[in-house]
Amino acid sequence: ALPAWQIDHAVYTMLKYKPNLLLLHVWPWASDQVTVDDVHELAEKLGIAVWYHKRIWLNLEGLERYVIHAYGALPWTLKKAQNVAAVTGKEQAITLFWIEPRTFEDAIFLRETLRSRLAGNRDDMKRSLHLTDTWVQMKLLSGMALFKESLRWLNESRDVTRCLAAGQRLSSSARALSMPVQTGITLQPEDVAVDSGAVLDFYGLRRTRELDLLYAEDAPRAAYFKKLARRQGAFFGDHG
């Protein structure tokens, strides 16, 4: 059998070729009432393909940060994330399902049917599952859930606002390359990586005034960032 990380990478690659995929979340406090078998059985009855499922473990800070990326960087989202963390207590698991419905309405019906099986009031049921609305949202959250480096940042970063600020800064510089996902959250191009001191900044280990980027060997891309840097009065230097 292949190692889990190789399967995760293969799944992430597959996402590029599956524009109808959505990501269904079962939040920690509902996992004892909505099982993996429940989702698979109901999805099969509805003709919804379940391509993959995975359980990720997050501490309180990691869960709060994941919720922010799932719902958007809004004031009410921060409060919701704090409430989520307060309910769950210690490190908890989120169960994720990559599903391909025939229509979006089928996916909504799957989610609502699963919610209806839960005990508790309507608010508890609403908080129990989350379904992405778009492929871009699914892609962003998949990148967080399928890579151990992303999970490590969620659990160990000391200051999530630094990463959000850098992402917004990069997005404002590369609007043609970044895709908006939620308020304050963007999906960055995959051939650009943040490097050097900014990575330490993301973990809250040191402050940096620079945003070092590594990009695929692509002359047009390099020229694009140089042009942006000149426009903003910033220095852009090539590293050999």
C-alpha positions in Angstrom: 0.0 0.0 0.0 1.1 3.6 -0.6 2.1 5.8 2.3 -0.7 8.1 3.4 1.2 11.2 2.3 1.5 9.9 -1.2 -2.2 9.2 -1.4 -2.9 12.7 0.0 -0.7 14.3 -2.7 -2.4 12.2 -5.4 -5.8 13.4 -4.2 -4.7 17.0 -4.3 -3.4 16.6 -7.8 -6.8 15.0 -8.8 -8.6 18.1 -7.6 -7.4 20.0 -10.6 -9.4 17.7 -12.9 -12.6 17.5 -10.9 -14.3 20.9 -11.0 -17.5 19.6 -9.4 -15.8 18.3 -6.2 -17.0 19.7 -2.9 -15.6 19.2 0.6 -18.0 18.1 3.4 -16.8 18.6 7.0 -18.1 16.8 10.0 -17.0 18.9 13.0 -15.6 17.2 16.1 -18.6 17.3 18.3 -20.8 15.5 15.7 -18.3 12.8 14.8 -19.8 10.3 17.2 -23.3 10.8 15.6 -22.2 11.0 11.9 -19.8 8.2 11.1 -17.8 7.6 7.9 -20.2 4.7 7.1 -23.2 7.0 7.5 -21.8 9.4 4.9 -20.8 6.7 2.4 -24.1 4.9 2.7 -26.3 8.0 2.2 -24.1 9.3 -0.6 -24.4 6.0 -2.4 -28.2 6.1 -2.2 -28.1 9.7 -3.6 -25.8 8.8 -6.4 -23.0 11.0 -5.0 -19.4 9.8 -5.4 -17.2 9.9 -2.4 -13.7 10.1 -3.8 -11.8 10.3 -0.5 -12.2 10.8 3.2 -9.6 11.8 5.8 -9.5 12.7 9.5 -7.3 15.5 10.6 -6.4 16.4 14.2 -6.2 20.0 15.3 -5.6 21.6 18.7 -7.8 24.5 19.8 -5.7 27.1 18.0 -5.5 25.0 14.8 -9.3 24.4 14.9 -9.9 28.2 15.3 -7.6 29.0 12.3 -9.2 26.3 10.1 -12.7 27.7 10.8 -11.5 31.2 9.8 -10.3 29.8 6.5 -13.6 27.8 6.0 -15.9 30.8 6.7 -13.8 33.9 6.0 -11.8 36.4 8.0 -14.8 38.3 9.4 -15.5 39.5 13.0 -18.4 37.1 13.4 -16.2 34.3 12.1 -13.6 34.9 14.8 -16.3 34.7 17.4 -17.6 31.5 15.9 -14.1 30.0 15.8 -13.7 30.8 19.5 -17.0 29.2 20.3 -16.1 26.1 18.3 -12.9 25.8 20.2 -14.7 26.2 23.5 -17.1 23.4 22.7 -14.6 20.9 21.6 -12.1 21.2 24.5 -8.8 19.5 23.8 -7.4 18.3 20.4 -10.1 17.0 18.2 -10.6 15.5 14.8 -12.4 16.9 11.8 -13.6 14.3 9.3 -13.5 15.4 5.7 -15.2 13.9 2.6 -14.3 14.9 -1.0 -17.6 14.4 -2.8 -18.8 14.7 -6.4 -22.5 15.3 -6.6 -24.5 15.4 -9.8 -25.9 18.8 -8.7 -25.2 21.2 -5.9 -28.7 20.6 -4.6 -27.8 16.9 -4.1 -24.9 17.9 -1.9 -27.2 20.2 0.1 -29.7 17.4 0.5 -26.9 15.1 1.8 -25.8 17.7 4.3 -29.3 18.4 5.6 -30.2 14.8 5.9 -27.1 14.1 7.9 -27.9 17.1 10.1 -31.4 15.9 10.7 -30.1 12.8 12.4 -28.3 14.7 15.1 -29.7 15.2 18.6 -29.9 18.8 19.9 -31.4 22.1 18.8 -31.3 23.6 15.4 -28.2 25.7 16.0 -26.3 22.6 17.2 -27.3 20.7 14.0 -26.3 23.7 11.8 -22.9 23.8 13.5 -22.3 20.1 13.0 -21.5 20.0 9.3 -20.0 22.4 6.8 -20.1 22.1 3.0 -18.0 24.2 0.6 -19.9 26.3 -1.9 -17.3 26.4 -4.7 -14.4 24.5 -6.1 -12.0 27.3 -5.1 -13.1 27.0 -1.5 -12.6 23.3 -1.7 -9.2 23.7 -3.2 -8.0 26.1 -0.5 -9.2 23.9 2.4 -7.8 20.8 0.7 -4.4 22.4 0.6 -4.6 22.9 4.3 -5.9 19.4 5.2 -3.8 17.2 2.9 -0.3 18.5 3.7 1.4 18.0 7.0 3.2 21.3 6.7 -0.1 23.1 6.6 -1.5 21.2 9.6 1.7 21.9 11.5 1.2 25.7 10.9 -2.4 25.5 12.0 -1.4 23.9 15.2 1.8 25.6 16.0 1.7 29.2 14.6 1.8 31.8 17.3 0.1 34.5 15.3 -2.3 33.7 12.5 -2.7 37.3 11.5 0.8 37.5 10.1 0.1 34.8 7.5 -3.2 36.4 6.6 -1.6 39.8 6.2 1.1 38.4 3.9 -1.5 36.6 1.9 -3.5 39.8 1.4 -0.3 41.6 0.5 0.6 39.1 -2.1 -2.9 39.1 -3.4 -3.0 42.9 -3.8 0.3 42.6 -5.8 -0.8 39.7 -8.0 -4.6 40.2 -8.4 -4.4 38.5 -11.8 -2.9 35.4 -10.3 -4.8 35.1 -7.0 -8.4 33.8 -6.6 -10.7 35.2 -3.9 -12.2 32.5 -1.7 -13.7 34.1 1.3 -13.6 37.6 2.8 -9.9 38.2 3.5 -8.9 34.8 2.2 -7.4 34.1 -1.2 -6.0 31.1 -3.0 -2.5 31.9 -4.2 -0.9 30.6 -7.5 0.8 27.3 -6.9 4.0 28.2 -8.8 4.8 30.9 -6.2 6.1 30.0 -2.7 6.9 32.3 0.3 10.4 31.7 1.5 13.0 32.8 4.0 12.2 35.1 7.0 8.5 35.3 6.0 8.1 31.7 6.9 9.4 32.3 10.4 7.1 35.3 10.6 4.1 33.0 9.8 5.0 31.0 12.9 5.3 34.1 15.0 9.0 33.5 15.6 10.4 36.8 14.2 9.1 39.8 12.4 10.0 40.5 8.8 9.5 43.5 6.5 10.2 41.5 3.4 8.2 39.0 1.5 10.6 36.7 -0.3 9.1 34.6 -3.1 10.3 31.5 -4.9 8.7 31.1 -8.3 8.9 28.5 -11.0 11.5 29.1 -13.7 9.4 31.2 -15.8 10.7 34.4 -17.4 7.2 36.0 -17.9 6.4 35.4 -14.3 9.6 37.0 -13.1 9.0 40.0 -15.3 5.5 40.3 -13.9 6.7 40.5 -10.3 9.4 42.9 -11.2 6.8 45.2 -12.8 4.6 45.0 -9.7 7.6 45.8 -7.5 8.5 48.9 -9.5 4.9 50.1 -9.5 4.7 49.8 -5.7 8.1 51.4 -5.1 9.5 48.1 -3.7 12.8 46.3 -4.4 12.7 43.1 -6.4 15.9 41.2 -6.6 16.7 37.9 -8.3 18.4 35.2 -6.2 20.7 33.1 -8.3 
